[in-house]
Amino acid sequence: MNKKLNSIIRGNFYHRKLPLFLYSKKERMEKMNEKKFLQQVYGKLENQLKQEVKLADDSIEISEGDKVISKIDSKGGIFYAAGKQFSNIVNKLHGKIENDVRNTKEFLKVMDNSPELTAVDLNAPYKKLLEYNDVVLAGTEHSNGSFEFVTWDCKNNSLDHGHYYEDYERAKEDFVKRAGLLPENQIFSADERFELYRCVEDTLSAGFELSSEVENMLADVKEKLKESIPDFDKRLTTLDEQDQQQEQKM
């Protein structure tokens, strides 16, 4: 478990959260649309997790078989089943759940607090989320409750070469790349990170003579790569199915 996390026991569940002092007073006081927050997190987790995900009025429940192993409340609190029999599953789920909760809270707050984007020939109600080096990151909420994020070149109040995303994290990565905040050769796509994960996994499982220092480093890299890929479980399942189909053809 992450040493920076502390736990609060609540019945048969415990709550992992970052210490309060890590958040600014302004951030702690900010409110978000709790119903919208739950709907967005539910949509992400339902597509990413193998476990059953249910949306209630004031929470999200994640179940393994007939046991609820995690709950997310409407304020972003994350609770996990306290039983030792669930510890391995909880540890695997925590990084993914925490990442989705954090990202969803971030883009809902930034959407609520960002100004309207104005530009020549722009008629849709976009919010300007970020702007740097003649590149803008914008977002809009559609009538069906879904969000869309776009990066544009922005010069002379005119927008060009739009890159459109449903995923906020991918849109931010594209903004960083287009705005030159990081060199392009230091930015890896989800597809590239998945292939890197497979390479590290193969290296660790191939029986090579590695020093304990290198082995520990690769294990950390493997975990970071895994947690950085939103649909990792789905990708792994697809890969397994492809391998099985290939074996059947042989």
Secondary structure, 3 states (H helix, E strand, C coil): CCCCCEEEEECCEEEEECCHHHCCHHHHHCCCCHHHHHHHHHHHHHHHCCCEEEECCCEEEEEECCEEEEEEECCCCEEEECCHHHHHHHHHHHHHHHHHHHHHHHHHHHHHHCCECCCCCCCCCCEEEEEECCEEEEEEECCCCCEEEEEEEEECCEEEEEEEECCHHHHHHHHHHHHCCCCHHHCCCHHHHHHHHHHHHHHHHCCCCCCHHHHHHHHHHHHHHHHCCCCHHHHHHHHHHHHHHHHHHC
